[in-house]
Amino acid sequence: MDPISQAYGSLPDRELPSRHSSEYVTFGQSERFFHLAVAKDLRIAALKQHFSRTGLRRVFVSPNLGAFECAIEGVEVATLESDFFQEMDPDRRAAKMAQLAGCVVIVNNNDLSAAEARDGYVEFFHACQATAFVTWDWDNHHWLELSTFLAVFSDIYAPAHHENLYLLSRHNWLIAGPVYCSSVQWPRKFLTEQLPTMLAAERSNDPLGMHIPYTRFGFRLQMISTLAQHYPTIGFSTHAFHGRAPEDRLKEWYSHKTHWIAPVLNDVPIRIFDALVTGGIPIVPDSLRFLPPVSAIPREFIAFYSPSDVVAPQVCVERANSLFDEGGDDGVVARHVLGLQKYHGEASVRQMLGYTAEKLGIPVVWK
């Protein structure tokens, strides 16, 4: 038997995908989903009528998406406070609800990962009948309990990945996107100001690849552990990284020519675009080569690795370093500009606002 047939034949429970698909299809046929869609459609109609009278008063974005310069003519873009929806004081909660009237609110799934945050958010969603809620879900490829919740309790649901769109469309007919993950670590203005520092920096030939060790994803853990035997700059980090100063985090990124990307479930990770905005070369698996938005990235800006490269990564890393060296300063600038224009959180927020404005008939003029 040839090795491909042998490997395929030895897979455990090969019928599992078929059973999953069949159960999803059957689950999605319930007429209760139609009742849910009609109820949500009535809410959308009321919102559209409201905004036709008042226009858009303000846009609020979650703390995870804050500090963006999404400038709209005549409209303030503000950042919600941390734990905004977990307000316990009745008077302050009522004042917050009034504050959201006539506004679009964009939240990220990380804002609602805790059960108590979801409880508070649902109360706001039901009480704020003149507020359009948009949820940007970064984890719809694996966290379906949260994803189905976000789809139901949002007016516009924006998943970041292609996975599970049939199931999620049953929970919300207004699926926007996918709106792919994008660089949100640093504001656009900050990155622009830091470009001279990025250009002057000494960069290591060893790829940076510090990843949070999610225990559910054993294949990924094994890949990172294998690579760490070759490069000390590839390994495991903690969530404490996000608590560091922006300048400190940025310096870690621009101190390397290349960045090894290890997706959780063949998703398109944010790290690809953090690499680009900091002028580096992302090294991504071949399984992403022809998937959007990776397929649109100029090939001189990105390198790909095969399964064999995980075991012996040196040639692949040398190839990626050559791309960086051949591009020189012009390459750093070009990748930085591309990342800011197409793959920064500001562009994603504009995309979601564009979908919302179209559906609700809100005129939006960007500055």
C-alpha positions, -999 to 999 in steps of 0.1 A, spaced: 0 0 0 13 35 -9 21 57 21 -7 82 14 -34 55 14 -18 39 44 -19 71 64 -54 79 53 -66 44 61 -51 46 96 -69 78 106 -91 73 137 -129 75 132 -129 86 95 -167 89 95 -167 116 122 -167 146 97 -196 131 78 -216 126 110 -208 162 122 -219 177 88 -251 156 88 -260 167 124 -253 203 116 -276 203 86 -304 185 105 -300 209 134 -302 239 111 -336 228 97 -356 237 128 -383 263 121 -373 280 154 -344 295 135 -369 312 111 -387 326 141 -354 339 155 -346 354 121 -379 372 119 -376 386 155 -341 399 146 -354 413 113 -380 433 132 -353 447 154 -333 457 123 -363 474 108 -369 495 140 -332 504 140 -333 515 104 -363 537 111 -346 552 141 -314 561 122 -334 575 93 -347 601 118 -317 608 139 -286 598 118 -256 583 135 -246 600 167 -215 582 177 -195 550 172 -182 530 202 -155 503 199 -144 478 225 -113 483 246 -96 455 225 -102 477 194 -95 511 209 -72 538 200 -81 536 163 -83 567 142 -114 557 123 -124 592 116 -159 597 103 -172 631 91 -192 646 119 -192 615 141 -171 608 172 -154 574 175 -150 565 212 -137 535 232 -158 517 257 -146 514 292 -133 480 303 -161 458 317 -186 484 304 -215 459 303 -209 446 339 -222 477 356 -239 468 389 -252 502 399 -287 507 385 -284 544 380 -250 542 362 -263 513 341 -293 533 330 -270 563 322 -248 540 301 -278 526 282 -289 562 275 -254 570 263 -256 544 236 -288 556 220 -283 565 183 -249 548 183 -232 518 167 -213 496 192 -186 472 180 -175 446 205 -149 418 202 -155 382 214 -128 387 240 -149 413 257 -176 387 263 -156 356 271 -167 356 307 -203 345 316 -209 376 337 -199 398 309 -223 380 285 -252 384 311 -246 422 313 -242 425 275 -276 408 269 -293 432 292 -279 461 272 -287 445 239 -324 441 248 -327 475 266 -309 496 239 -335 495 211 -319 525 193 -284 510 193 -269 488 166 -246 461 180 -219 446 159 -198 416 172 -164 408 157 -157 372 165 -121 360 163 -128 325 175 -156 312 153 -133 284 141 -134 266 174 -154 283 202 -189 276 189 -206 281 223 -195 317 223 -199 322 186 -235 312 184 -242 335 214 -225 364 196 -244 357 164 -278 357 181 -271 388 203 -259 411 176 -274 430 147 -245 425 125 -223 394 131 -187 395 117 -168 363 120 -131 364 114 -128 329 98 -146 308 72 -154 279 95 -189 271 106 -206 298 85 -236 277 77 -243 270 113 -237 306 123 -259 320 95 -288 301 110 -283 321 142 -279 354 123 -288 361 87 -266 392 86 -231 376 85 -206 403 75 -174 391 60 -155 372 71 -138 402 85 -104 387 90 -82 392 121 -60 422 117 -32 440 137 -47 456 167 -17 458 191 -7 493 181 -26 524 168 -19 534 132 -5 568 142 19 551 167 31 527 141 37 554 116 57 574 141 78 544 149 88 536 113 122 554 115 130 533 146 120 501 128 142 510 98 172 516 120 168 485 141 193 456 141 173 425 133 181 389 142 182 361 116 164 338 140 126 339 135 104 352 163 76 328 172 65 330 208 30 315 211 5 310 239 3 273 247 -33 263 243 -35 228 257 -65 218 235 -44 220 203 -18 193 207 -6 193 171 3 230 174 21 224 207 42 197 192 51 219 162 63 247 184 82 224 207 100 209 177 109 242 163 121 254 197 149 228 195 163 248 166 155 284 175 154 297 211 133 326 198 104 301 190 85 288 220 58 296 245 47 329 260 19 340 284 -9 365 282 14 388 302 28 399 268 -2 422 263 4 439 296 37 452 285 42 488 272 35 493 234 71 503 228 84 472 245 61 449 225 70 467 193 107 464 199 104 426 203 87 424 169 110 447 149 141 430 163 136 401 139 136 398 102 111 369 101 82 356 122 72 319 124 34 316 125 17 286 140 -21 288 136 -44 272 161 -67 254 135 -54 265 101 -69 299 108 -54 332 95 -37 345 127 -33 381 137 5 375 139 8 375 101 -3 412 100 17 421 131 47 409 112 39 430 82 31 463 100 65 459 118 83 454 85 90 417 89 84 386 68 58 362 81 65 325 76 32 307 74 21 271 66 15 261 30 -21 253 39 -28 290 40 -10 298 7 -41 301 -15 -67 312 12 -78 348 15 -64 371 26 -30 354 25 -34 347 -12 -34 385 -19 -2 392 0 27 398 -25 50 368 -26 81 388 -19 65 398 15 57 363 28 73 329 31 57 295 34 67 263 52 58 227 45 54 198 70 90 188 63 102 223 72 89 219 107 114 191 113 142 208 95 134 245 93 168 260 85 165 262 47 130 277 50 142 303 74 172 312 52 148 317 23 126 340 44 157 360 56 168 363 19 134 379 11 140 404 39 176 412 28 167 415 -8 139 440 -1 161 462 22 146 493 37 122 497 8 108 463 16 103 472 53 84 504 43 63 486 17 53 458 41 46 484 68 24 505 45 5 474 31 -1 462 67 -15 496 77 -37 501 47 -52 466 44 -45 446 75 -48 470 104 -77 470 129 -87 505 116 -94 490 82 -115 462 98 -135 486 118 -142 506 87 -153 474 69 -177 465 97 -191 500 98 -196 500 60 -217 468 63 -237 483 91 -243 516 73 -255 498 42 -280 477 61 -293 505 82 -292 532 56 -268 553 75 -247 578 54 -211 575 64 -184 598 50 -148 590 60 -124 618 67 
